[in-house]
Amino acid sequence: MADQEIELKFEVDPAVAARLEQILLVRPGAKGAPKPASLVSAYFDTDDCALMKAGFGLRIREVAGARVQTLKSASEGVSARGEWETEIGDSGLDIGALQNTPAGDLVRGLNGQLAPLFATRVERTVYPVRQGRSKVEAAIDRGQVEADGRILPLCELELELKSGPPAGLYALARRLAEAAPLRLSFVTKAERGYRLASGHTAGEAVKQGRVKLEPGMTTRQAFQAVAASALRQWVGNAGVLATARRPEALHQMRVALRRLRTAMKLFEPVVADEAYPRLVAELKWLAGELDLGRDTDVLIEETFRPAAHALHDQTGMSGLGERLLKARTKAYDRVCETLLQPRHLTLMIDAAAWIDCGRWADPADPLHGPLADRPIGHLAGEGLDALRSQVKKRGKRLKALDPERRHKLRIRAKRWRYALEFFASLYPRDKDRLKAMLEVLRTLQDGLGALNDLKVARDKGLALAEGGGRVAGDSEIEGHQEAYAAGLAIGLRLRSADALIDQAAEGYDRLMTLKPFWR
């Protein structure tokens, strides 16, 4: 049976799950505590994970004596994904039942190679909830993923829309989030299983996913696809940082926030409803909370480590390294505290709700509906033209620009690059020209980015020197030695400034010779 599953998933601690159960037990119309059901699921794929690479998950679940075969597709937008479910007999997969699904041809070609790769064992307790005009099934899953003798515990809350408008799904999520910390997650049980089977349980930094837009899409559909991609990258890296302090995850989370803010700015004429200003402000706040962690990472990797290698015998250098590592620990403490704040957890839900079913997305809305119904090609061309003009204007006489103006140019160049990546699939005949433009933009952006990092490193080094280097635990002499070492490290880094300015100027000049292929 073909269907579309609309659900939200949250990772929760066992104590939080118990709190949620207490809340759900007193819902209107509740008739006592529901009994948990035991769900045992086996997930099938080839040795090289052909189904997963194609964006599908295939399982057989045993529940209450029945065997149910389910094929799921990759998520569409924020909360929806395709689902094809069939009750089957006792002998293996039913390939015929998958014949009329998007994976039908692929599965037929793989028949005989498909085998169980991992399994999940879950105790599920389901609470039917009415939220306004919507019926939602709230399920708390406690259990584990199993693969090759390895076990990964899991505890999740799933909210699935059974009927009514999707707004009810988000309203329930907000209501539960007011009582207990809920962290939105897009990691499915299948993804956990694949990670466990490959031996990667901690999670890797999540890079941006490819956004595939079709020329016939409306502007509404295109924005939802672009914004959902950025949201998934944000949420995924927040999940990694919740368990491990990975610099790449912090970097990719900042990239995700920039991509989302760029998309909102690019589509502003269409999506700027009453919720828009608050979301823009909150995303800016969150990005700002991550800056110190990233700046410290870059200072250590790009300024201190090369200096420590070149000047390893310099007095004060080892003490400077210890100080920077302590500074990074404090910066990451702040990042982790921010990610656990209700303000951040609620922002995830609010952003997801706005992308999925905000007022701007309502076709019946007289202000936003007609604009959102326009074909995406119109906005794509207008947006790319505007960004090119901004870069062209701000980049003139680039070598003479002060650091602040270079930084503003860098921001515009980055927005242009993101926009080209968003809209790439709309211009299939211009792949070579698109690739060339992106390569030159990266050259410009890399040069401007390195110059900005130099400014940050210089400012931090000056602050250290002006304070005499005194920190708790240092003697006055040690403090001055470390401040001197910092000055040497900054000086080594500043040697590359002229070459970076030349690189950026060359990139800008080359960029302006490339014709806008989207016209």
Secondary structure as the mmCIF struct_conf table of DSSP 4:
data_model
#
loop_
_struct_conf.conf_type_id
_struct_conf.id
_struct_conf.beg_label_comp_id
_struct_conf.beg_label_asym_id
_struct_conf.beg_label_seq_id
_struct_conf.end_label_comp_id
_struct_conf.end_label_asym_id
_struct_conf.end_label_seq_id
STRN STRN1 ALA A 2 GLU A 11
HELX_RH_AL_P HELX_RH_AL_P1 PRO A 14 LEU A 25
TURN_TY1_P TURN_TY1_P1 VAL A 26 VAL A 26
BEND BEND1 ARG A 27 ARG A 27
TURN_TY1_P TURN_TY1_P2 PRO A 28 GLY A 29
BEND BEND2 GLY A 32 GLY A 32
HELX_LH_PP_P HELX_LH_PP_P1 ALA A 33 PRO A 36
STRN STRN2 ALA A 37 ASP A 45
TURN_TY1_P TURN_TY1_P3 ASP A 47 ASP A 48
HELX_RH_AL_P HELX_RH_AL_P2 ALA A 50 LYS A 53
TURN_TY1_P TURN_TY1_P4 ALA A 54 GLY A 55
STRN STRN3 PHE A 56 VAL A 63
TURN_TY1_P TURN_TY1_P5 ALA A 64 GLY A 65
STRN STRN4 ALA A 66 GLU A 76
TURN_TY1_P TURN_TY1_P6 GLY A 77 SER A 79
STRN STRN5 ALA A 80 ILE A 88
BEND BEND3 ASP A 90 GLY A 92
HELX_RH_3T_P HELX_RH_3T_P1 ILE A 95 LEU A 98
TURN_TY1_P TURN_TY1_P7 GLN A 99 ASN A 100
BEND BEND4 THR A 101 THR A 101
TURN_TY1_P TURN_TY1_P8 PRO A 102 ALA A 103
HELX_RH_AL_P HELX_RH_AL_P3 GLY A 104 LEU A 110
TURN_TY1_P TURN_TY1_P9 ASN A 111 GLN A 113
STRN STRN6 ALA A 115 GLN A 131
TURN_TY1_P TURN_TY1_P10 GLY A 132 ARG A 133
STRN STRN7 SER A 134 ALA A 147
TURN_TY1_P TURN_TY1_P11 ASP A 148 GLY A 149
STRN STRN8 ARG A 150 SER A 163
BEND BEND5 GLY A 164 GLY A 164
TURN_TY1_P TURN_TY1_P12 PRO A 166 PRO A 166
HELX_RH_AL_P HELX_RH_AL_P4 ALA A 167 ALA A 179
BEND BEND6 ALA A 180 ALA A 180
STRN STRN9 ARG A 183 SER A 185
HELX_RH_AL_P HELX_RH_AL_P5 LYS A 189 SER A 198
TURN_TY1_P TURN_TY1_P13 GLY A 199 GLY A 199
BEND BEND7 ALA A 202 ALA A 202
HELX_LH_PP_P HELX_LH_PP_P2 LYS A 207 VAL A 211
TURN_TY1_P TURN_TY1_P14 PRO A 215 GLY A 216
STRN STRN10 THR A 218 THR A 218
HELX_RH_AL_P HELX_RH_AL_P6 THR A 219 LEU A 241
TURN_TY1_P TURN_TY1_P15 ALA A 242 THR A 243
HELX_RH_AL_P HELX_RH_AL_P7 PRO A 247 LEU A 266
TURN_TY1_P TURN_TY1_P16 PHE A 267 PHE A 267
HELX_RH_AL_P HELX_RH_AL_P8 GLU A 268 VAL A 271
TURN_TY1_P TURN_TY1_P17 GLU A 274 ALA A 275
HELX_RH_AL_P HELX_RH_AL_P9 TYR A 276 VAL A 298
HELX_RH_PI_P HELX_RH_PI_P1 LEU A 299 PHE A 304
HELX_RH_AL_P HELX_RH_AL_P10 ARG A 305 ALA A 310
TURN_TY1_P TURN_TY1_P18 LEU A 311 ASP A 313
BEND BEND8 GLN A 314 GLN A 314
TURN_TY1_P TURN_TY1_P19 THR A 315 GLY A 316
HELX_RH_AL_P HELX_RH_AL_P11 MET A 317 LEU A 340
BEND BEND9 GLN A 341 GLN A 341
HELX_RH_AL_P HELX_RH_AL_P12 PRO A 342 CYS A 357
HELX_RH_3T_P HELX_RH_3T_P2 ARG A 359 ALA A 361
TURN_TY1_P TURN_TY1_P20 PRO A 363 ALA A 364
TURN_TY1_P TURN_TY1_P21 PRO A 366 HIS A 368
HELX_RH_AL_P HELX_RH_AL_P13 GLY A 369 ALA A 372
TURN_TY1_P TURN_TY1_P22 ASP A 373 ASP A 373
BEND BEND10 ARG A 374 ARG A 374
STRN STRN11 PRO A 375 PRO A 375
HELX_RH_AL_P HELX_RH_AL_P14 ILE A 376 ARG A 394
TURN_TY1_P TURN_TY1_P23 GLY A 395 ARG A 397
HELX_RH_3T_P HELX_RH_3T_P3 LEU A 398 ALA A 400
HELX_RH_AL_P HELX_RH_AL_P15 PRO A 403 PHE A 423
HELX_RH_3T_P HELX_RH_3T_P4 ALA A 424 LEU A 426
HELX_RH_3T_P HELX_RH_3T_P5 PRO A 428 ASP A 430
HELX_RH_AL_P HELX_RH_AL_P16 LYS A 431 GLU A 466
TURN_TY1_P TURN_TY1_P24 GLY A 467 GLY A 469
TURN_TY1_P TURN_TY1_P25 ALA A 472 GLY A 473
HELX_RH_AL_P HELX_RH_AL_P17 GLU A 476 LEU A 494
TURN_TY1_P TURN_TY1_P26 ARG A 495 SER A 496
HELX_RH_AL_P HELX_RH_AL_P18 ALA A 497 THR A 513
BEND BEND11 LEU A 514 LEU A 514
TURN_TY1_P TURN_TY1_P27 PHE A 517 TRP A 518
#
